[in-house]
Amino acid sequence: MKKTKISDCYFIELEKIESEFNRGALSVVEKDVLPFQLKRAYYLYDVPSTAIRGGHAHKELYQFLLPLSGSFDVRINDGTSTKIHTMNKPNKGLLLCPGIWRELENFSSGAVCLVFASEVYEEEDYIRDYQQFLSFKK
């Protein structure tokens, strides 16, 4: 597992292209935007405001979380420090590194979280027990 810290996770702001004549905005995620090759994408929606998603860490996987609609909080933890990021701008996403515990919570009504991942799903990459996570971090 990577010896990463929460300071290794950072925001990536996508260009916001505003159309003429008040027709809305467009943002693009192309191959050079993310610091990894995209191998999987999925999205979370219809999440109750009291639900907590995530609750795990990855050994090798990078993720880029993008709030397409609404808002939610991302709590990240490196075994020593914790930080909460409120996600509410559809052109500003959070890069999560391997070795970081993450929990997504406080979903607003209609919130949609798009996730780009560096790897396909592999259960062996997950650490789902927080005490086991702390052991791996030592």
DRENDO-1510 file (C-alpha; in Angstrom, 1 decimal, always signed):
<recs>
REC; n; res; u; v; w
REC; 1; MET; +0.0; +0.0; +0.0 .
REC; 2; LYS; +1.1; +3.5; -0.7 .
REC; 3; LYS; +2.4; +5.6; +2.1 .
REC; 4; THR; +0.3; +8.5; +1.1 .
REC; 5; LYS; -1.0; +11.4; +3.2 .
REC; 6; ILE; -4.2; +13.5; +2.8 .
REC; 7; SER; -2.0; +16.3; +1.4 .
REC; 8; ASP; -1.3; +14.0; -1.6 .
REC; 9; CYS; -5.0; +14.2; -2.5 .
REC; 10; TYR; -5.9; +17.4; -4.4 .
REC; 11; PHE; -8.5; +19.2; -6.4 .
REC; 12; ILE; -8.4; +19.3; -10.1 .
REC; 13; GLU; -10.4; +22.2; -11.6 .
REC; 14; LEU; -11.8; +21.5; -15.1 .
REC; 15; GLU; -12.1; +24.3; -17.6 .
REC; 16; LYS; -15.6; +25.7; -17.6 .
REC; 17; ILE; -16.6; +26.6; -21.1 .
REC; 18; GLU; -19.6; +29.0; -21.1 .
REC; 19; SER; -21.6; +29.1; -24.2 .
REC; 20; GLU; -22.8; +32.3; -25.9 .
REC; 21; PHE; -26.4; +33.3; -25.6 .
REC; 22; ASN; -26.8; +31.9; -22.1 .
REC; 23; ARG; -27.0; +28.2; -23.2 .
REC; 24; GLY; -25.2; +26.7; -20.2 .
REC; 25; ALA; -21.6; +25.5; -19.6 .
REC; 26; LEU; -19.5; +22.5; -20.6 .
REC; 27; SER; -16.5; +20.9; -18.9 .
REC; 28; VAL; -14.4; +18.2; -20.4 .
REC; 29; VAL; -12.3; +15.3; -18.9 .
REC; 30; GLU; -9.7; +14.3; -21.5 .
REC; 31; LYS; -6.7; +11.9; -21.2 .
REC; 32; ASP; -4.3; +14.7; -20.0 .
REC; 33; VAL; -6.6; +15.9; -17.2 .
REC; 34; LEU; -6.2; +12.9; -14.9 .
REC; 35; PRO; -2.8; +11.7; -13.6 .
REC; 36; PHE; -3.8; +8.1; -14.4 .
REC; 37; GLN; -5.2; +6.2; -17.3 .
REC; 38; LEU; -9.0; +5.7; -17.0 .
REC; 39; LYS; -10.0; +2.1; -16.7 .
REC; 40; ARG; -13.4; +2.4; -15.0 .
REC; 41; ALA; -16.2; +5.0; -14.5 .
REC; 42; TYR; -19.3; +4.8; -12.3 .
REC; 43; TYR; -21.6; +7.1; -10.5 .
REC; 44; LEU; -23.5; +7.3; -7.3 .
REC; 45; TYR; -27.1; +8.7; -7.2 .
REC; 46; ASP; -30.3; +8.5; -5.2 .
REC; 47; VAL; -28.1; +8.4; -2.0 .
REC; 48; PRO; -30.2; +9.2; +1.1 .
REC; 49; SER; -28.9; +12.2; +3.0 .
REC; 50; THR; -28.2; +10.0; +6.1 .
REC; 51; ALA; -26.2; +7.3; +4.2 .
REC; 52; ILE; -22.5; +7.0; +4.2 .
REC; 53; ARG; -20.8; +5.6; +1.1 .
REC; 54; GLY; -17.2; +4.5; +0.8 .
REC; 55; GLY; -15.9; +3.4; +4.2 .
REC; 56; HIS; -12.8; +1.9; +2.7 .
REC; 57; ALA; -9.3; +2.5; +1.3 .
REC; 58; HIS; -7.5; +1.2; -1.8 .
REC; 59; LYS; -4.1; -0.4; -2.0 .
REC; 60; GLU; -3.3; +0.7; -5.6 .
REC; 61; LEU; -6.3; +2.4; -7.1 .
REC; 62; TYR; -6.6; +6.2; -7.8 .
REC; 63; GLN; -10.0; +7.8; -8.1 .
REC; 64; PHE; -11.2; +11.2; -9.3 .
REC; 65; LEU; -14.6; +12.2; -7.7 .
REC; 66; LEU; -16.7; +14.8; -9.5 .
REC; 67; PRO; -20.0; +16.2; -8.2 .
REC; 68; LEU; -22.2; +16.4; -11.3 .
REC; 69; SER; -25.2; +17.6; -9.4 .
REC; 70; GLY; -26.0; +18.7; -5.9 .
REC; 71; SER; -23.4; +18.4; -3.1 .
REC; 72; PHE; -21.8; +15.9; -0.7 .
REC; 73; ASP; -18.9; +15.8; +1.7 .
REC; 74; VAL; -15.8; +13.6; +1.3 .
REC; 75; ARG; -14.0; +12.7; +4.5 .
REC; 76; ILE; -10.5; +11.5; +3.9 .
REC; 77; ASN; -8.1; +10.0; +6.4 .
REC; 78; ASP; -4.5; +8.9; +6.2 .
REC; 79; GLY; -4.3; +7.1; +9.5 .
REC; 80; THR; -3.1; +10.3; +11.2 .
REC; 81; SER; -5.1; +13.2; +9.9 .
REC; 82; THR; -8.6; +13.7; +8.7 .
REC; 83; LYS; -10.0; +16.4; +6.4 .
REC; 84; ILE; -13.5; +17.0; +5.0 .
REC; 85; HIS; -14.1; +18.4; +1.6 .
REC; 86; THR; -17.5; +19.7; +0.5 .
REC; 87; MET; -18.0; +18.8; -3.2 .
REC; 88; ASN; -20.5; +21.1; -4.9 .
REC; 89; LYS; -19.0; +22.4; -8.2 .
REC; 90; PRO; -19.4; +20.2; -11.3 .
REC; 91; ASN; -16.1; +21.5; -12.7 .
REC; 92; LYS; -14.0; +20.8; -9.6 .
REC; 93; GLY; -13.2; +17.2; -8.6 .
REC; 94; LEU; -11.1; +15.6; -6.0 .
REC; 95; LEU; -8.2; +13.2; -6.7 .
REC; 96; LEU; -8.0; +10.4; -4.1 .
REC; 97; CYS; -4.7; +8.5; -3.9 .
REC; 98; PRO; -4.2; +4.9; -2.8 .
REC; 99; GLY; -3.7; +4.4; +1.0 .
REC; 100; ILE; -6.4; +7.0; +1.9 .
REC; 101; TRP; -9.5; +6.0; +3.8 .
REC; 102; ARG; -12.6; +7.7; +2.4 .
REC; 103; GLU; -16.2; +8.2; +3.3 .
REC; 104; LEU; -18.8; +10.1; +1.3 .
REC; 105; GLU; -21.7; +11.6; +3.3 .
REC; 106; ASN; -24.3; +14.4; +3.6 .
REC; 107; PHE; -25.6; +13.9; +0.1 .
REC; 108; SER; -28.1; +16.6; -0.9 .
REC; 109; SER; -31.3; +15.8; -2.7 .
REC; 110; GLY; -30.5; +15.0; -6.4 .
REC; 111; ALA; -26.7; +14.7; -5.8 .
REC; 112; VAL; -24.7; +12.7; -8.4 .
REC; 113; CYS; -21.1; +11.7; -7.8 .
REC; 114; LEU; -19.2; +10.6; -10.9 .
REC; 115; VAL; -16.1; +8.5; -10.2 .
REC; 116; PHE; -13.2; +7.9; -12.6 .
REC; 117; ALA; -10.9; +5.0; -11.5 .
REC; 118; SER; -7.4; +4.0; -12.5 .
REC; 119; GLU; -8.2; +0.2; -12.4 .
REC; 120; VAL; -11.1; -2.1; -13.0 .
REC; 121; TYR; -12.9; -3.5; -9.9 .
REC; 122; GLU; -10.7; -5.9; -7.9 .
REC; 123; GLU; -11.9; -6.9; -4.4 .
REC; 124; GLU; -8.3; -7.6; -3.4 .
REC; 125; ASP; -7.5; -3.9; -3.7 .
REC; 126; TYR; -10.0; -2.9; -1.0 .
REC; 127; ILE; -9.3; -2.5; +2.7 .
REC; 128; ARG; -12.8; -2.4; +4.2 .
REC; 129; ASP; -11.9; -2.6; +7.9 .
REC; 130; TYR; -10.6; +0.6; +9.5 .
REC; 131; GLN; -8.4; -1.2; +12.1 .
REC; 132; GLN; -6.8; -3.2; +9.3 .
REC; 133; PHE; -6.3; +0.0; +7.4 .
REC; 134; LEU; -4.4; +1.5; +10.4 .
REC; 135; SER; -2.2; -1.6; +10.5 .
REC; 136; PHE; -1.3; -1.3; +6.8 .
REC; 137; LYS; -0.4; +2.4; +7.3 .
REC; 138; LYS; +2.2; +1.6; +10.0 .
</recs>
